[in-house]
Amino acid sequence: MNLAQTLVAIVALLHLAFLVLEMFLWTSPIGRKVFGMSKEKAEITRVLAANQGLYNGFLAAGLVWGLLLGTMGVPVMIFFLSCVIVAGFYGAATVSRTILWVQAAPAIAALVVLGIVAPFS
Protein backbone atom coordinates (compact mmCIF):
# COMPACT_ATOMS: atom_id res chain seq x y z
CA MET A 1 0.00 0.00 0.00
CA ASN A 2 1.51 3.33 -1.03
CA LEU A 3 1.24 6.62 0.86
CA ALA A 4 -1.79 7.83 -1.12
CA GLN A 5 -3.70 4.62 -0.43
CA THR A 6 -2.73 4.77 3.24
CA LEU A 7 -4.04 8.34 3.54
CA VAL A 8 -7.28 7.40 1.76
CA ALA A 9 -7.67 4.45 4.14
CA ILE A 10 -7.17 6.78 7.12
CA VAL A 11 -9.89 9.12 5.82
CA ALA A 12 -12.20 6.12 5.34
CA LEU A 13 -11.49 4.93 8.90
CA LEU A 14 -12.18 8.42 10.26
CA HIS A 15 -15.56 8.40 8.55
CA LEU A 16 -16.35 4.95 9.90
CA ALA A 17 -15.52 6.32 13.36
CA PHE A 18 -17.84 9.29 12.72
CA LEU A 19 -20.56 6.82 11.70
CA VAL A 20 -20.18 4.91 14.99
CA LEU A 21 -20.12 8.09 17.06
CA GLU A 22 -23.13 9.63 15.35
CA MET A 23 -25.28 6.55 14.86
CA PHE A 24 -24.55 4.51 17.97
CA LEU A 25 -22.76 6.60 20.60
CA TRP A 26 -24.42 10.01 20.17
CA THR A 27 -26.34 9.91 23.46
CA SER A 28 -23.66 7.98 25.39
CA PRO A 29 -21.24 9.77 27.72
CA ILE A 30 -18.43 9.47 25.17
CA GLY A 31 -20.58 10.81 22.32
CA ARG A 32 -21.79 13.73 24.42
CA LYS A 33 -18.21 14.49 25.47
CA VAL A 34 -16.84 14.38 21.90
CA PHE A 35 -19.56 16.71 20.64
CA GLY A 36 -19.86 18.81 23.82
CA MET A 37 -23.57 18.23 24.39
CA SER A 38 -25.88 17.89 27.31
CA LYS A 39 -27.90 14.70 27.71
CA GLU A 40 -31.06 16.59 26.75
CA LYS A 41 -29.59 18.09 23.57
CA ALA A 42 -28.17 14.70 22.54
CA GLU A 43 -31.60 13.09 22.92
CA ILE A 44 -33.31 15.83 20.92
CA THR A 45 -30.78 15.59 18.06
CA ARG A 46 -30.33 11.80 18.11
CA VAL A 47 -32.21 11.11 14.85
CA LEU A 48 -30.45 13.92 12.98
CA ALA A 49 -27.08 12.63 14.15
CA ALA A 50 -27.90 9.09 13.02
CA ASN A 51 -28.77 10.42 9.56
CA GLN A 52 -25.50 12.34 9.48
CA GLY A 53 -23.63 9.20 10.56
CA LEU A 54 -25.19 7.24 7.71
CA TYR A 55 -23.88 9.79 5.20
CA ASN A 56 -20.42 9.50 6.74
CA GLY A 57 -20.71 5.77 6.23
CA PHE A 58 -21.45 6.31 2.54
CA LEU A 59 -18.32 8.45 2.24
CA ALA A 60 -16.26 5.70 3.89
CA ALA A 61 -17.82 3.07 1.62
CA GLY A 62 -16.97 5.10 -1.47
CA LEU A 63 -13.37 5.50 -0.38
CA VAL A 64 -13.03 1.77 0.37
CA TRP A 65 -14.60 0.99 -3.01
CA GLY A 66 -12.00 3.20 -4.69
CA LEU A 67 -9.21 1.47 -2.79
CA LEU A 68 -10.49 -1.97 -3.78
CA LEU A 69 -10.51 -0.97 -7.45
CA GLY A 70 -6.77 -0.26 -7.33
CA THR A 71 -5.49 2.02 -10.09
CA MET A 72 -8.92 2.00 -11.72
CA GLY A 73 -10.32 3.45 -8.48
CA VAL A 74 -8.39 6.72 -8.59
CA PRO A 75 -11.34 8.69 -10.07
CA VAL A 76 -13.64 7.18 -7.42
CA MET A 77 -11.25 8.16 -4.63
CA ILE A 78 -10.89 11.67 -6.07
CA PHE A 79 -14.67 12.06 -6.16
CA PHE A 80 -15.25 10.84 -2.59
CA LEU A 81 -12.29 12.78 -1.17
CA SER A 82 -13.72 15.89 -2.85
CA CYS A 83 -17.09 15.18 -1.19
CA VAL A 84 -15.35 14.86 2.19
CA ILE A 85 -13.55 18.16 1.64
CA VAL A 86 -16.74 20.02 0.70
CA ALA A 87 -18.52 18.54 3.73
CA GLY A 88 -15.57 19.50 5.93
CA PHE A 89 -15.58 23.11 4.76
CA TYR A 90 -19.34 23.35 5.15
CA GLY A 91 -19.15 21.87 8.65
CA ALA A 92 -16.33 24.24 9.58
CA ALA A 93 -18.37 27.22 8.36
CA THR A 94 -21.62 26.19 10.02
CA VAL A 95 -20.78 24.08 13.08
CA SER A 96 -17.18 24.17 14.27
CA ARG A 97 -13.79 25.10 12.83
CA THR A 98 -12.46 21.86 14.32
CA ILE A 99 -14.21 20.01 11.49
CA LEU A 100 -11.81 21.67 9.06
CA TRP A 101 -8.85 19.97 10.75
CA VAL A 102 -10.49 16.65 11.65
CA GLN A 103 -12.34 16.03 8.40
CA ALA A 104 -11.18 18.28 5.56
CA ALA A 105 -7.42 18.43 6.22
CA PRO A 106 -6.81 14.66 6.10
CA ALA A 107 -8.88 14.44 2.90
CA ILE A 108 -6.93 17.33 1.35
CA ALA A 109 -3.64 15.60 2.23
CA ALA A 110 -4.88 12.34 0.69
CA LEU A 111 -6.12 14.14 -2.44
CA VAL A 112 -2.83 16.00 -2.91
CA VAL A 113 -0.72 12.85 -2.50
CA LEU A 114 -3.12 10.88 -4.70
CA GLY A 115 -2.79 13.56 -7.38
CA ILE A 116 1.00 13.31 -7.22
CA VAL A 117 1.16 9.50 -7.15
CA ALA A 118 -1.71 8.58 -9.51
CA PRO A 119 -0.15 9.87 -12.73
CA PHE A 120 2.81 7.55 -12.13
CA SER A 121 0.74 4.44 -11.32
PyMOL commands that set and color helices and strands:
alter all, ss='L'
color gray80, all
select helices_A, chain A and resi 3-23+29-35+39-68+70-94+98-120
alter helices_A, ss='H'
color red, helices_A
deselect
rebuild
show_as cartoon
